[in-house]
């Protein structure tokens, strides 16, 4: 926030800069004409302006700092609330970066030599991971679930947000919104129990319906063909309502007069959504999409760890589950290398997609 004093100082600084530029041009002209008296006069005037400019800039910076301190003091309780998330990220995100060096070492925990005790092996662990038999299957499965969830969950979240926003009955809107984001607060342990009760080959509701029509019961959770569909749809069911909240917030910021004008012009509901609603929330959609692309290799460890079994390893094993098993088996260096590989790929995709979005849509994350 800029105070009146700062604004006046900024005007004076701009004026002095313009005067300085004019004097420099006059000095160059005098030097070109070799007029000593004009050169001396322009030099003296320029020194005076430089001194005034330096003094004004110093005063402006001091005033800006005072305003900043006043604003921080005014919102001190909000800044205090930031201590908890900052501490969380420092402890659980930044400190572990030091331990990531075991990806470049032959780290053996049983030797108890510490993080820096292992022999430095460079990129050997990365080469082992990339050259492993499971590498391409892990990449394929990870991308399949990541893009599948993105292509299903994001459009459904947008549609749900628009449906809730367009609903004219307030009680129904609140009930639907509450019920839609409630599954987000259920752990995947509970979700697994729900899915098991629905898909169990012996007592599941879905198989009961199949048997009712003369079909043969199927164990969907151990079927390699059905398992990916179940993973993607169950994730959409669980997270769709929660993801819709940010789009509902964006919809609330649309100027209502735009809809009124469209209705006067005879636009129906679909036309209002197409020409007003979607363009208005386009920047939010782009930001959400970029954030999801940045974590495209996070295919959902908790979900897959609860749902998969050895019968569906071929389509259910992703980088995170492989890293987890490697950690359990004591292959800490290899597992860490796989984790760093995933992070580097995600960061690269984020920068590329952000650049492309900024170039072609003029909307970007940064």
BALOBA-1460 file (C-alpha; in Angstrom, 3 decimals):
// residues 366
<rec num="1" residu="x" x="0.000" y="0.000" z="0.000"/>
<rec num="2" residu="x" x="1.423" y="3.393" z="-1.019"/>
<rec num="3" residu="x" x="0.814" y="6.391" z="1.255"/>
<rec num="4" residu="x" x="0.204" y="9.973" z="0.102"/>
<rec num="5" residu="x" x="3.759" y="10.880" z="1.095"/>
<rec num="6" residu="x" x="5.167" y="8.043" z="-0.982"/>
<rec num="7" residu="x" x="3.044" y="9.052" z="-3.948"/>
<rec num="8" residu="x" x="4.340" y="12.649" z="-3.766"/>
<rec num="9" residu="x" x="7.923" y="11.394" z="-3.476"/>
<rec num="10" residu="x" x="7.461" y="9.103" z="-6.464"/>
<rec num="11" residu="x" x="6.251" y="12.064" z="-8.543"/>
<rec num="12" residu="x" x="9.287" y="14.111" z="-7.492"/>
<rec num="13" residu="x" x="11.607" y="11.211" z="-8.356"/>
<rec num="14" residu="x" x="10.036" y="10.857" z="-11.795"/>
<rec num="15" residu="x" x="10.425" y="14.590" z="-12.361"/>
<rec num="16" residu="x" x="14.086" y="14.503" z="-11.321"/>
<rec num="17" residu="x" x="14.745" y="11.516" z="-13.594"/>
<rec num="18" residu="x" x="13.245" y="13.407" z="-16.532"/>
<rec num="19" residu="x" x="15.337" y="16.474" z="-15.660"/>
<rec num="20" residu="x" x="18.455" y="14.312" z="-15.396"/>
<rec num="21" residu="x" x="17.800" y="12.819" z="-18.815"/>
<rec num="22" residu="x" x="17.377" y="16.303" z="-20.289"/>
<rec num="23" residu="x" x="20.629" y="17.528" z="-18.680"/>
<rec num="24" residu="x" x="22.545" y="14.529" z="-19.994"/>
<rec num="25" residu="x" x="21.359" y="15.332" z="-23.491"/>
<rec num="26" residu="x" x="22.360" y="19.013" z="-23.006"/>
<rec num="27" residu="x" x="25.785" y="17.945" z="-21.745"/>
<rec num="28" residu="x" x="26.317" y="15.719" z="-24.777"/>
<rec num="29" residu="x" x="25.332" y="18.592" z="-27.087"/>
<rec num="30" residu="x" x="27.729" y="20.984" z="-25.289"/>
<rec num="31" residu="x" x="30.575" y="18.453" z="-25.495"/>
<rec num="32" residu="x" x="29.877" y="18.009" z="-29.170"/>
<rec num="33" residu="x" x="30.079" y="21.804" z="-29.700"/>
<rec num="34" residu="x" x="33.077" y="22.029" z="-27.284"/>
<rec num="35" residu="x" x="31.455" y="24.890" z="-25.375"/>
<rec num="36" residu="x" x="33.268" y="24.883" z="-22.015"/>
<rec num="37" residu="x" x="30.884" y="27.260" z="-20.246"/>
<rec num="38" residu="x" x="27.829" y="25.196" z="-21.229"/>
<rec num="39" residu="x" x="29.642" y="22.002" z="-20.225"/>
<rec num="40" residu="x" x="30.455" y="23.381" z="-16.769"/>
<rec num="41" residu="x" x="26.891" y="24.654" z="-16.264"/>
<rec num="42" residu="x" x="25.332" y="21.337" z="-17.379"/>
<rec num="43" residu="x" x="27.782" y="19.352" z="-15.201"/>
<rec num="44" residu="x" x="26.974" y="21.419" z="-12.102"/>
<rec num="45" residu="x" x="23.235" y="21.144" z="-12.751"/>
<rec num="46" residu="x" x="23.555" y="17.383" z="-13.313"/>
<rec num="47" residu="x" x="25.512" y="16.905" z="-10.050"/>
<rec num="48" residu="x" x="22.832" y="18.867" z="-8.188"/>
<rec num="49" residu="x" x="20.040" y="16.798" z="-9.719"/>
<rec num="50" residu="x" x="21.874" y="13.536" z="-8.940"/>
<rec num="51" residu="x" x="22.264" y="14.601" z="-5.311"/>
<rec num="52" residu="x" x="18.583" y="15.529" z="-5.060"/>
<rec num="53" residu="x" x="17.551" y="12.308" z="-6.767"/>
<rec num="54" residu="x" x="19.680" y="10.186" z="-4.444"/>
<rec num="55" residu="x" x="18.218" y="11.962" z="-1.402"/>
<rec num="56" residu="x" x="14.632" y="11.563" z="-2.651"/>
<rec num="57" residu="x" x="15.164" y="7.880" z="-3.454"/>
<rec num="58" residu="x" x="16.594" y="7.293" z="0.008"/>
<rec num="59" residu="x" x="13.626" y="9.061" z="1.595"/>
<rec num="60" residu="x" x="11.219" y="7.099" z="-0.618"/>
<rec num="61" residu="x" x="12.797" y="3.761" z="0.361"/>
<rec num="62" residu="x" x="12.680" y="4.689" z="4.041"/>
<rec num="63" residu="x" x="9.028" y="5.711" z="3.741"/>
<rec num="64" residu="x" x="8.201" y="2.486" z="1.886"/>
<rec num="65" residu="x" x="9.821" y="0.438" z="4.657"/>
<rec num="66" residu="x" x="7.826" y="2.319" z="7.274"/>
<rec num="67" residu="x" x="4.602" y="1.632" z="5.400"/>
<rec num="68" residu="x" x="5.560" y="-2.054" z="5.043"/>
<rec num="69" residu="x" x="6.297" y="-2.371" z="8.767"/>
<rec num="70" residu="x" x="2.995" y="-0.673" z="9.568"/>
<rec num="71" residu="x" x="1.112" y="-3.090" z="7.286"/>
<rec num="72" residu="x" x="2.851" y="-6.116" z="8.822"/>
<rec num="73" residu="x" x="2.012" y="-4.851" z="12.292"/>
<rec num="74" residu="x" x="-1.579" y="-4.288" z="11.222"/>
<rec num="75" residu="x" x="-1.927" y="-7.880" z="9.974"/>
<rec num="76" residu="x" x="0.406" y="-9.463" z="12.537"/>
<rec num="77" residu="x" x="-2.069" y="-12.160" z="13.553"/>
<rec num="78" residu="x" x="-2.417" y="-13.341" z="9.960"/>
<rec num="79" residu="x" x="1.376" y="-13.593" z="9.705"/>
<rec num="80" residu="x" x="1.446" y="-15.529" z="12.984"/>
<rec num="81" residu="x" x="-1.000" y="-18.016" z="11.484"/>
<rec num="82" residu="x" x="1.525" y="-18.638" z="8.707"/>
<rec num="83" residu="x" x="4.046" y="-20.026" z="11.198"/>
<rec num="84" residu="x" x="2.364" y="-23.441" z="11.309"/>
<rec num="85" residu="x" x="2.319" y="-24.134" z="7.524"/>
<rec num="86" residu="x" x="5.822" y="-22.678" z="7.154"/>
<rec num="87" residu="x" x="7.077" y="-24.936" z="9.940"/>
<rec num="88" residu="x" x="5.373" y="-27.912" z="8.302"/>
<rec num="89" residu="x" x="7.017" y="-27.303" z="4.940"/>
<rec num="90" residu="x" x="10.396" y="-26.613" z="6.537"/>
<rec num="91" residu="x" x="10.378" y="-29.779" z="8.648"/>
<rec num="92" residu="x" x="8.769" y="-32.206" z="6.201"/>
<rec num="93" residu="x" x="9.764" y="-30.751" z="2.813"/>
<rec num="94" residu="x" x="13.037" y="-28.841" z="3.082"/>
<rec num="95" residu="x" x="14.990" y="-30.695" z="5.777"/>
<rec num="96" residu="x" x="14.516" y="-34.075" z="3.995"/>
<rec num="97" residu="x" x="16.238" y="-32.609" z="0.918"/>
<rec num="98" residu="x" x="19.523" y="-33.208" z="2.757"/>
<rec num="99" residu="x" x="18.678" y="-36.914" z="3.017"/>
<rec num="100" residu="x" x="17.995" y="-37.108" z="-0.728"/>
<rec num="101" residu="x" x="21.734" y="-37.443" z="-1.304"/>
<rec num="102" residu="x" x="21.462" y="-41.167" z="-0.573"/>
<rec num="103" residu="x" x="20.171" y="-41.468" z="-4.149"/>
<rec num="104" residu="x" x="23.772" y="-40.798" z="-5.194"/>
<rec num="105" residu="x" x="25.351" y="-43.096" z="-2.589"/>
<rec num="106" residu="x" x="25.517" y="-46.791" z="-1.855"/>
<rec num="107" residu="x" x="23.537" y="-46.371" z="1.341"/>
<rec num="108" residu="x" x="23.112" y="-49.426" z="3.557"/>
<rec num="109" residu="x" x="21.097" y="-48.738" z="6.698"/>
<rec num="110" residu="x" x="22.377" y="-51.808" z="8.557"/>
<rec num="111" residu="x" x="25.910" y="-50.405" z="8.550"/>
<rec num="112" residu="x" x="24.699" y="-47.369" z="10.515"/>
<rec num="113" residu="x" x="27.181" y="-45.097" z="8.826"/>
<rec num="114" residu="x" x="24.727" y="-42.225" z="8.510"/>
<rec num="115" residu="x" x="23.532" y="-40.354" z="5.447"/>
<rec num="116" residu="x" x="27.025" y="-39.356" z="4.340"/>
<rec num="117" residu="x" x="28.660" y="-42.678" z="5.204"/>
<rec num="118" residu="x" x="27.777" y="-44.521" z="2.005"/>
<rec num="119" residu="x" x="30.133" y="-44.660" z="-0.954"/>
<rec num="120" residu="x" x="29.436" y="-42.016" z="-3.602"/>
<rec num="121" residu="x" x="28.227" y="-43.796" z="-6.748"/>
<rec num="122" residu="x" x="26.905" y="-40.857" z="-8.780"/>
<rec num="123" residu="x" x="24.042" y="-41.743" z="-11.119"/>
<rec num="124" residu="x" x="24.326" y="-45.521" z="-10.750"/>
<rec num="125" residu="x" x="21.053" y="-45.804" z="-8.823"/>
<rec num="126" residu="x" x="19.237" y="-43.810" z="-11.507"/>
<rec num="127" residu="x" x="20.692" y="-46.050" z="-14.220"/>
<rec num="128" residu="x" x="19.604" y="-49.124" z="-12.266"/>
<rec num="129" residu="x" x="16.055" y="-47.778" z="-11.925"/>
<rec num="130" residu="x" x="15.731" y="-46.729" z="-15.571"/>
<rec num="131" residu="x" x="17.257" y="-49.988" z="-16.776"/>
<rec num="132" residu="x" x="15.136" y="-52.209" z="-14.535"/>
<rec num="133" residu="x" x="12.633" y="-54.694" z="-15.939"/>
<rec num="134" residu="x" x="9.713" y="-52.862" z="-14.300"/>
<rec num="135" residu="x" x="10.593" y="-49.310" z="-15.413"/>
<rec num="136" residu="x" x="8.387" y="-48.955" z="-18.495"/>
<rec num="137" residu="x" x="5.480" y="-50.753" z="-16.825"/>
<rec num="138" residu="x" x="5.723" y="-48.354" z="-13.890"/>
<rec num="139" residu="x" x="5.831" y="-45.319" z="-16.194"/>
<rec num="140" residu="x" x="2.905" y="-46.628" z="-18.261"/>
<rec num="141" residu="x" x="0.738" y="-47.366" z="-15.233"/>
<rec num="142" residu="x" x="1.607" y="-44.085" z="-13.510"/>
<rec num="143" residu="x" x="0.765" y="-42.001" z="-16.589"/>
<rec num="144" residu="x" x="-2.354" y="-44.042" z="-17.278"/>
<rec num="145" residu="x" x="-3.809" y="-43.345" z="-13.842"/>
<rec num="146" residu="x" x="-2.605" y="-39.750" z="-13.696"/>
<rec num="147" residu="x" x="-4.008" y="-38.716" z="-17.079"/>
<rec num="148" residu="x" x="-7.088" y="-40.883" z="-16.604"/>
<rec num="149" residu="x" x="-7.930" y="-39.157" z="-13.319"/>
<rec num="150" residu="x" x="-7.184" y="-35.763" z="-14.838"/>
<rec num="151" residu="x" x="-9.373" y="-36.339" z="-17.910"/>
<rec num="152" residu="x" x="-12.269" y="-37.678" z="-15.830"/>
<rec num="153" residu="x" x="-12.122" y="-35.735" z="-12.563"/>
<rec num="154" residu="x" x="-11.453" y="-32.222" z="-13.897"/>
<rec num="155" residu="x" x="-14.399" y="-32.043" z="-16.355"/>
<rec num="156" residu="x" x="-16.715" y="-33.655" z="-13.806"/>
<rec num="157" residu="x" x="-15.633" y="-31.136" z="-11.153"/>
<rec num="158" residu="x" x="-16.323" y="-28.243" z="-13.533"/>
<rec num="159" residu="x" x="-19.728" y="-29.665" z="-14.501"/>
<rec num="160" residu="x" x="-20.655" y="-30.225" z="-10.858"/>
<rec num="161" residu="x" x="-19.608" y="-26.689" z="-9.949"/>
<rec num="162" residu="x" x="-21.693" y="-25.220" z="-12.778"/>
<rec num="163" residu="x" x="-24.687" y="-27.397" z="-11.859"/>
<rec num="164" residu="x" x="-24.525" y="-26.293" z="-8.224"/>
<rec num="165" residu="x" x="-24.080" y="-22.652" z="-9.257"/>
<rec num="166" residu="x" x="-27.005" y="-22.764" z="-11.699"/>
<rec num="167" residu="x" x="-29.330" y="-24.460" z="-9.200"/>
<rec num="168" residu="x" x="-32.019" y="-21.975" z="-8.128"/>
<rec num="169" residu="x" x="-33.167" y="-23.888" z="-5.041"/>
<rec num="170" residu="x" x="-30.863" y="-22.969" z="-2.170"/>
<rec num="171" residu="x" x="-31.660" y="-25.979" z="0.113"/>
<rec num="172" residu="x" x="-31.061" y="-28.461" z="-2.724"/>
<rec num="173" residu="x" x="-27.827" y="-26.675" z="-3.696"/>
<rec num="174" residu="x" x="-26.451" y="-26.881" z="-0.151"/>
<rec num="175" residu="x" x="-27.419" y="-30.546" z="0.259"/>
<rec num="176" residu="x" x="-25.829" y="-31.577" z="-3.056"/>
<rec num="177" residu="x" x="-22.663" y="-29.609" z="-2.353"/>
<rec num="178" residu="x" x="-22.289" y="-31.109" z="1.122"/>
<rec num="179" residu="x" x="-22.913" y="-34.675" z="-0.037"/>
<rec num="180" residu="x" x="-20.563" y="-34.302" z="-2.998"/>
<rec num="181" residu="x" x="-17.491" y="-33.221" z="-1.036"/>
<rec num="182" residu="x" x="-18.161" y="-35.437" z="1.996"/>
<rec num="183" residu="x" x="-16.303" y="-38.484" z="0.521"/>
<rec num="184" residu="x" x="-13.108" y="-36.390" z="0.419"/>
<rec num="185" residu="x" x="-12.874" y="-36.676" z="4.217"/>
<rec num="186" residu="x" x="-13.081" y="-40.481" z="4.159"/>
<rec num="187" residu="x" x="-9.779" y="-42.356" z="4.142"/>
<rec num="188" residu="x" x="-9.054" y="-44.891" z="1.440"/>
<rec num="189" residu="x" x="-9.336" y="-47.615" z="4.079"/>
<rec num="190" residu="x" x="-13.017" y="-46.759" z="4.455"/>
<rec num="191" residu="x" x="-13.416" y="-46.294" z="0.707"/>
<rec num="192" residu="x" x="-11.918" y="-49.752" z="0.177"/>
<rec num="193" residu="x" x="-14.540" y="-51.214" z="2.521"/>
<rec num="194" residu="x" x="-17.290" y="-49.461" z="0.567"/>
<rec num="195" residu="x" x="-15.917" y="-50.657" z="-2.763"/>
<rec num="196" residu="x" x="-15.548" y="-54.185" z="-1.399"/>
<rec num="197" residu="x" x="-19.182" y="-54.201" z="-0.286"/>
<rec num="198" residu="x" x="-20.184" y="-53.050" z="-3.770"/>
<rec num="199" residu="x" x="-17.867" y="-55.238" z="-5.870"/>
<rec num="200" residu="x" x="-17.351" y="-58.387" z="-3.779"/>
<rec num="201" residu="x" x="-17.876" y="-61.502" z="-5.962"/>
<rec num="202" residu="x" x="-19.886" y="-63.249" z="-3.259"/>
<rec num="203" residu="x" x="-21.858" y="-60.526" z="-1.475"/>
<rec num="204" residu="x" x="-21.315" y="-57.385" z="-3.533"/>
<rec num="205" residu="x" x="-24.342" y="-55.447" z="-4.734"/>
<rec num="206" residu="x" x="-22.986" y="-55.148" z="-8.292"/>
<rec num="207" residu="x" x="-22.463" y="-58.915" z="-8.601"/>
<rec num="208" residu="x" x="-25.891" y="-59.562" z="-7.090"/>
<rec num="209" residu="x" x="-27.379" y="-57.508" z="-9.914"/>
<rec num="210" residu="x" x="-25.246" y="-59.403" z="-12.464"/>
<rec num="211" residu="x" x="-26.452" y="-62.743" z="-11.056"/>
<rec num="212" residu="x" x="-30.044" y="-61.482" z="-11.093"/>
<rec num="213" residu="x" x="-29.804" y="-61.069" z="-14.869"/>
<rec num="214" residu="x" x="-28.160" y="-64.477" z="-15.326"/>
<rec num="215" residu="x" x="-24.567" y="-63.289" z="-15.570"/>
<rec num="216" residu="x" x="-21.408" y="-64.695" z="-13.991"/>
<rec num="217" residu="x" x="-20.011" y="-62.868" z="-10.919"/>
<rec num="218" residu="x" x="-16.628" y="-61.200" z="-11.384"/>
<rec num="219" residu="x" x="-13.963" y="-60.240" z="-8.907"/>
<rec num="220" residu="x" x="-13.473" y="-56.715" z="-10.214"/>
<rec num="221" residu="x" x="-10.653" y="-55.814" z="-7.829"/>
<rec num="222" residu="x" x="-8.476" y="-58.664" z="-9.125"/>
<rec num="223" residu="x" x="-9.434" y="-58.278" z="-12.785"/>
<rec num="224" residu="x" x="-6.615" y="-56.496" z="-14.716"/>
<rec num="225" residu="x" x="-9.126" y="-55.130" z="-17.243"/>
<rec num="226" residu="x" x="-11.607" y="-53.728" z="-14.717"/>
<rec num="227" residu="x" x="-9.115" y="-52.560" z="-12.082"/>
<rec num="228" residu="x" x="-7.904" y="-49.341" z="-13.856"/>
<rec num="229" residu="x" x="-11.505" y="-48.244" z="-14.484"/>
<rec num="230" residu="x" x="-12.399" y="-48.808" z="-10.833"/>
<rec num="231" residu="x" x="-9.367" y="-46.796" z="-9.691"/>
<rec num="232" residu="x" x="-10.128" y="-43.827" z="-11.941"/>
<rec num="233" residu="x" x="-13.885" y="-43.732" z="-11.254"/>
<rec num="234" residu="x" x="-13.532" y="-44.236" z="-7.489"/>
<rec num="235" residu="x" x="-11.025" y="-41.359" z="-7.336"/>
<rec num="236" residu="x" x="-13.445" y="-39.140" z="-9.289"/>
<rec num="237" residu="x" x="-16.251" y="-40.085" z="-6.908"/>
<rec num="238" residu="x" x="-14.154" y="-39.293" z="-3.854"/>
<rec num="239" residu="x" x="-12.527" y="-36.027" z="-4.982"/>
<rec num="240" residu="x" x="-14.983" y="-34.535" z="-7.474"/>
<rec num="241" residu="x" x="-16.972" y="-32.526" z="-4.928"/>
<rec num="242" residu="x" x="-13.900" y="-31.225" z="-3.137"/>
<rec num="243" residu="x" x="-12.258" y="-30.142" z="-6.406"/>
<rec num="244" residu="x" x="-15.457" y="-28.339" z="-7.418"/>
<rec num="245" residu="x" x="-15.160" y="-25.897" z="-4.500"/>
<rec num="246" residu="x" x="-12.496" y="-23.768" z="-6.196"/>
<rec num="247" residu="x" x="-14.602" y="-23.556" z="-9.362"/>
<rec num="248" residu="x" x="-17.695" y="-22.591" z="-7.366"/>
<rec num="249" residu="x" x="-15.662" y="-19.801" z="-5.758"/>
<rec num="250" residu="x" x="-14.608" y="-18.620" z="-9.230"/>
<rec num="251" residu="x" x="-18.211" y="-18.713" z="-10.440"/>
<rec num="252" residu="x" x="-19.302" y="-16.560" z="-7.511"/>
<rec num="253" residu="x" x="-17.022" y="-13.804" z="-8.798"/>
<rec num="254" residu="x" x="-18.796" y="-13.477" z="-12.164"/>
<rec num="255" residu="x" x="-20.729" y="-10.230" z="-12.634"/>
<rec num="256" residu="x" x="-24.443" y="-11.073" z="-12.512"/>
<rec num="257" residu="x" x="-25.299" y="-8.329" z="-14.994"/>
<rec num="258" residu="x" x="-23.645" y="-10.403" z="-17.731"/>
<rec num="259" residu="x" x="-26.234" y="-13.156" z="-17.251"/>
<rec num="260" residu="x" x="-29.051" y="-10.618" z="-17.099"/>
<rec num="261" residu="x" x="-27.916" y="-9.039" z="-20.360"/>
<rec num="262" residu="x" x="-27.627" y="-12.475" z="-21.992"/>
<rec num="263" residu="x" x="-31.143" y="-13.394" z="-20.885"/>
<rec num="264" residu="x" x="-32.469" y="-10.128" z="-22.325"/>
<rec num="265" residu="x" x="-30.796" y="-11.041" z="-25.627"/>
<rec num="266" residu="x" x="-32.562" y="-14.422" z="-25.554"/>
<rec num="267" residu="x" x="-29.609" y="-16.664" z="-24.600"/>
<rec num="268" residu="x" x="-30.635" y="-20.000" z="-23.107"/>
<rec num="269" residu="x" x="-28.902" y="-21.784" z="-20.225"/>
<rec num="270" residu="x" x="-26.437" y="-23.669" z="-22.418"/>
<rec num="271" residu="x" x="-25.476" y="-20.503" z="-24.297"/>
<rec num="272" residu="x" x="-24.906" y="-18.616" z="-21.033"/>
<rec num="273" residu="x" x="-22.659" y="-21.406" z="-19.803"/>
<rec num="274" residu="x" x="-20.760" y="-21.546" z="-23.094"/>
<rec num="275" residu="x" x="-20.250" y="-17.831" z="-23.687"/>
<rec num="276" residu="x" x="-20.135" y="-16.409" z="-20.128"/>
<rec num="277" residu="x" x="-19.490" y="-19.042" z="-17.460"/>
<rec num="278" residu="x" x="-16.697" y="-21.064" z="-19.075"/>
<rec num="279" residu="x" x="-14.708" y="-18.049" z="-20.412"/>
<rec num="280" residu="x" x="-15.006" y="-16.357" z="-16.996"/>
<rec num="281" residu="x" x="-13.498" y="-19.317" z="-15.106"/>
<rec num="282" residu="x" x="-10.948" y="-20.165" z="-17.827"/>
<rec num="283" residu="x" x="-7.977" y="-18.687" z="-15.865"/>
<rec num="284" residu="x" x="-8.898" y="-20.802" z="-12.828"/>
<rec num="285" residu="x" x="-9.209" y="-23.922" z="-14.983"/>
<rec num="286" residu="x" x="-5.764" y="-23.255" z="-16.473"/>
<rec num="287" residu="x" x="-4.169" y="-22.777" z="-13.040"/>
<rec num="288" residu="x" x="-5.751" y="-25.976" z="-11.673"/>
<rec num="289" residu="x" x="-4.691" y="-27.883" z="-14.786"/>
<rec num="290" residu="x" x="-1.098" y="-26.644" z="-14.491"/>
<rec num="291" residu="x" x="-0.941" y="-27.606" z="-10.813"/>
<rec num="292" residu="x" x="-2.196" y="-31.102" z="-11.636"/>
<rec num="293" residu="x" x="0.303" y="-31.456" z="-14.495"/>
<rec num="294" residu="x" x="3.071" y="-30.552" z="-12.052"/>
<rec num="295" residu="x" x="2.117" y="-33.598" z="-9.982"/>
<rec num="296" residu="x" x="1.239" y="-35.786" z="-12.958"/>
<rec num="297" residu="x" x="3.416" y="-38.651" z="-11.664"/>
<rec num="298" residu="x" x="1.557" y="-38.682" z="-8.325"/>
<rec num="299" residu="x" x="-0.979" y="-41.289" z="-9.370"/>
<rec num="300" residu="x" x="-2.371" y="-41.807" z="-5.861"/>
<rec num="301" residu="x" x="-0.280" y="-44.020" z="-3.612"/>
<rec num="302" residu="x" x="-2.833" y="-44.359" z="-0.789"/>
<rec num="303" residu="x" x="-5.598" y="-45.420" z="-3.142"/>
<rec num="304" residu="x" x="-3.591" y="-47.959" z="-5.116"/>
<rec num="305" residu="x" x="-1.881" y="-49.379" z="-2.057"/>
<rec num="306" residu="x" x="-5.300" y="-50.123" z="-0.543"/>
<rec num="307" residu="x" x="-6.929" y="-51.469" z="-3.708"/>
<rec num="308" residu="x" x="-4.259" y="-53.422" z="-5.538"/>
<rec num="309" residu="x" x="-3.018" y="-56.985" z="-5.001"/>
<rec num="310" residu="x" x="-0.405" y="-59.238" z="-6.660"/>
<rec num="311" residu="x" x="-3.068" y="-60.299" z="-9.174"/>
<rec num="312" residu="x" x="-3.169" y="-56.768" z="-10.655"/>
<rec num="313" residu="x" x="0.474" y="-55.732" z="-10.235"/>
<rec num="314" residu="x" x="0.803" y="-55.614" z="-14.014"/>
<rec num="315" residu="x" x="-1.711" y="-52.727" z="-14.219"/>
<rec num="316" residu="x" x="-1.712" y="-51.476" z="-10.622"/>
<rec num="317" residu="x" x="1.950" y="-50.999" z="-9.788"/>
<rec num="318" residu="x" x="3.091" y="-47.369" z="-10.035"/>
<rec num="319" residu="x" x="6.316" y="-45.549" z="-9.136"/>
<rec num="320" residu="x" x="5.152" y="-44.731" z="-5.596"/>
<rec num="321" residu="x" x="4.153" y="-48.306" z="-4.727"/>
<rec num="322" residu="x" x="7.413" y="-49.604" z="-6.203"/>
<rec num="323" residu="x" x="9.362" y="-47.063" z="-4.131"/>
<rec num="324" residu="x" x="7.455" y="-48.147" z="-1.025"/>
<rec num="325" residu="x" x="8.299" y="-51.806" z="-1.571"/>
<rec num="326" residu="x" x="11.921" y="-50.874" z="-2.268"/>
<rec num="327" residu="x" x="12.060" y="-48.992" z="1.045"/>
<rec num="328" residu="x" x="10.632" y="-51.971" z="2.916"/>
<rec num="329" residu="x" x="13.234" y="-54.237" z="1.309"/>
<rec num="330" residu="x" x="16.035" y="-51.899" z="2.404"/>
<rec num="331" residu="x" x="16.822" y="-50.498" z="-1.054"/>
<rec num="332" residu="x" x="16.791" y="-46.911" z="0.197"/>
<rec num="333" residu="x" x="19.186" y="-45.501" z="-2.387"/>
<rec num="334" residu="x" x="17.281" y="-46.986" z="-5.316"/>
<rec num="335" residu="x" x="13.918" y="-45.901" z="-3.920"/>
<rec num="336" residu="x" x="15.189" y="-42.351" z="-3.341"/>
<rec num="337" residu="x" x="16.547" y="-42.194" z="-6.892"/>
<rec num="338" residu="x" x="13.126" y="-43.187" z="-8.221"/>
<rec num="339" residu="x" x="11.495" y="-40.486" z="-6.091"/>
<rec num="340" residu="x" x="13.906" y="-37.798" z="-7.356"/>
<rec num="341" residu="x" x="13.330" y="-38.975" z="-10.920"/>
<rec num="342" residu="x" x="9.599" y="-38.510" z="-10.448"/>
<rec num="343" residu="x" x="10.072" y="-35.041" z="-8.966"/>
<rec num="344" residu="x" x="12.356" y="-33.850" z="-11.777"/>
<rec num="345" residu="x" x="9.941" y="-35.078" z="-14.462"/>
<rec num="346" residu="x" x="7.018" y="-33.373" z="-12.703"/>
<rec num="347" residu="x" x="8.893" y="-30.074" z="-12.386"/>
<rec num="348" residu="x" x="9.932" y="-30.204" z="-16.050"/>
<rec num="349" residu="x" x="6.359" y="-30.849" z="-17.179"/>
<rec num="350" residu="x" x="5.151" y="-27.958" z="-15.014"/>
<rec num="351" residu="x" x="7.573" y="-25.478" z="-16.578"/>
<rec num="352" residu="x" x="6.828" y="-26.669" z="-20.121"/>
<rec num="353" residu="x" x="3.047" y="-26.586" z="-19.676"/>
<rec num="354" residu="x" x="3.210" y="-23.200" z="-17.947"/>
<rec num="355" residu="x" x="5.266" y="-21.799" z="-20.852"/>
<rec num="356" residu="x" x="2.857" y="-23.239" z="-23.421"/>
<rec num="357" residu="x" x="-0.178" y="-21.925" z="-21.540"/>
<rec num="358" residu="x" x="1.354" y="-18.468" z="-21.205"/>
<rec num="359" residu="x" x="2.179" y="-18.358" z="-24.911"/>
<rec num="360" residu="x" x="-1.088" y="-19.675" z="-26.329"/>
<rec num="361" residu="x" x="-3.753" y="-18.757" z="-23.748"/>
<rec num="362" residu="x" x="-2.137" y="-15.780" z="-21.935"/>
<rec num="363" residu="x" x="-2.932" y="-17.520" z="-18.630"/>
<rec num="364" residu="x" x="-0.224" y="-19.068" z="-16.493"/>
<rec num="365" residu="x" x="0.681" y="-20.141" z="-12.993"/>
<rec num="366" residu="x" x="3.725" y="-17.846" z="-12.808"/>
